[in-house]
Each structure stands twice: as structure tokens, then as C-alpha cells.
Amino acid sequence: MRKLKILFLCTGNSCRSQMAEGWARALKGDAVEAYSAGIETHGLNPNAVQVMAEAGVDISGHTSKNVATLLDVPFDTVVTVCGHANENCPFFSGSARVVHVGFDDPPALAKRVEGAEEKLDCYRRVRDQIRAFVETLPESVEKG
């Protein structure tokens, strides 16, 4: 069975798209070939790395990538995980289907709360929401 090539795209490829790629590789590696990138590159968010490690998924070796470096990859699906990426998604040649599944921005959520543990809880909540979405792959994004 051919794996579905999925790109998870967000603004900076530092947090949400990285977590989605990590979950997809860990949970759906038999059916999905996962990538992540950003409209920009902001570096890997250490809090995202920490909460994914707590859940047993190591993304510490990931790097922040600009989507321009992946435009020649024949993706089946591009999943935008934030509104900015959805609004600014570049054109992908071929038959890539763009699907928007938005998640809250953990760093923005964390700015609204006090205390290190409360801040990490923002990342944990989004991490778990992304996991729930990834568990529906590839069926939830396959072409009819």
C-alpha cells in the first residue's frame, strides 16, 4: 500500500506543525509519510519538544523548514494547522488537496496564563487535540 504524503503547514514550523508531524510518524507511519513546514521558519519550540516527549514522541531532532524547500514534493494532502498558513498557503503543483484543520497557538495561549506548569498545560491541550486529529488519518483527508 502506498503511503499518503501529507504536509502539515503552519506559520513558523515551530510548534503545531512539528507536533502533527511527530504524531503522524509515531501513530500512522505505516500509512502516512509526514512532513512539516512553515510559511516562515521560527526554530523548534522547546515547549513543544518537552510536551511531545512527555507523551513518548521525540521531535527534538526536527528542524524548522520553510515550505519553499518542499514545493517540488508531490504531496497528496497539505493540512494547514493555523489560519495564517491557510490564508497564505502557496500553490502546490500536481494534485495536492489543501485541507484546513486549525488549532490554537500554544505560545499565544501561554502568554495569557501565569506559572510554568500552566503555560505547559496550554501546549499539552493543543498536543492532545492534534493527536486526536492525527488518529483519524489518512481516512479524514483522502480524496473521495
BELZIUR-V633065 format. One record per backbone hydrogen bond with DSSP energy under -0.5 kcal/mol. CO is the residue of the C=O (numbers start at 0). NH is the residue of the N-H. Records with the same first field share a line. If there is no record, write none. Layout:
CO = NH, NH
This chain:
3 = 5, 32
4 = 75, 76
5 = 7, 34
6 = 8, 78
7 = 36
8 = 80
9 = 38
10 = 39
11 = 41
13 = 44
14 = 18
15 = 19
16 = 20
17 = 21
18 = 22
19 = 23
20 = 24
21 = 25
22 = 26, 27
23 = 27
24 = 28
27 = 30, 31
30 = 3
31 = 33
32 = 5
34 = 7
36 = 9
37 = 66
44 = 48
45 = 49
46 = 50
47 = 51
48 = 52
49 = 53
50 = 54
51 = 56
52 = 55
55 = 57
56 = 58
58 = 61
62 = 64
64 = 37
65 = 68
66 = 69
67 = 70
69 = 72
70 = 92
72 = 74
75 = 96
76 = 6, 78
77 = 79, 98
78 = 8
79 = 100
80 = 102
81 = 85
82 = 86
83 = 87
85 = 88
90 = 92
96 = 77, 98
98 = 79, 100
103 = 105
104 = 108
105 = 109
106 = 110
108 = 111
109 = 112
114 = 118
115 = 119
116 = 120
117 = 121
118 = 121, 122
119 = 123
120 = 124
121 = 125
122 = 126
123 = 127
124 = 128
125 = 129
126 = 130
127 = 131
128 = 132
129 = 133
130 = 134
132 = 135
133 = 136
135 = 139
137 = 140, 141
